[in-house]
């Protein structure tokens, strides 16, 4: 089963690494890595996989590589 997860990313944050879940279920992910050369995307993918308690290989970035809003495909 594949699910789609949309997250709001805050790269270069002193608050990170952290996953916050809003009252409406929206995920905001704070990472310390800067948004340069895909470093923040890799960190967000690792952190999201850990938050969902899944292996990294089951979480794939499908859109939003240069946006703060990213869509991930989650295989379960």
N, C-alpha and C positions, 0 to 999 in steps of 0.2 A: 504494500500500500504506500502510495506517495502522497505526502501532504505538502502544502505550500505555506511558508512562514515569512511574513514581512517584518523587518526590524528597522528601527531607527538607530543609526550608528553615530557615536560621538568619538571620533579619532583624536589622538593626542591629549586625552583627558587625564588629569591627575587622579580622578575618581576611580579609574579603572585598575584592573579588570573587574567589571561588574555588570550583571544583568539585572535590570529593573523591570518588573511587570506592572504596568499601569492598571488602573481600576477597570478599564475596558479590555484588558488582556493584551494590550500592545506591549511589545518588547522594545526596550531601549538598552543598547549595549555600549558600554564605555570601555575603550581600550587605550592603552598608553602609546601604542605604536602610531606613528604619523601616517597620513594618507599619501604615502610616497611608495612607488614601485610595488603596490599591492600588499604592503606590510600590514596595513590595517585590515584589509579583507581577509588575509590569512588568520590574523588574530581573532577576528570576529567569528570566522568559521570554526576555529578551535573552541572558542568560548561558548558558542551556541551548541555545539556538539556535547560539550561537557554539561551544559545546563539541561539539555534534553536527555542526558545519560545515554548517548549513542556514540558509536565509533565515528571518528572524523570522516571516514569513507562514506557514511550514510547521509552526510550533510553537504549539499552542493549549491554554490552560488549560481543562480540562473539569470539574474538581471540586477542592474544597479551597481555595476563595478566602479563607476565614478560618482555615484550619488550617495547621499547619506541614508536614503531609504533603499534597502536591499531586499530582494526576494530570494529565498532559499528553497530548494526541493529537499524534503526530508523523507528518506526511505526507511520504512519500518518492517 
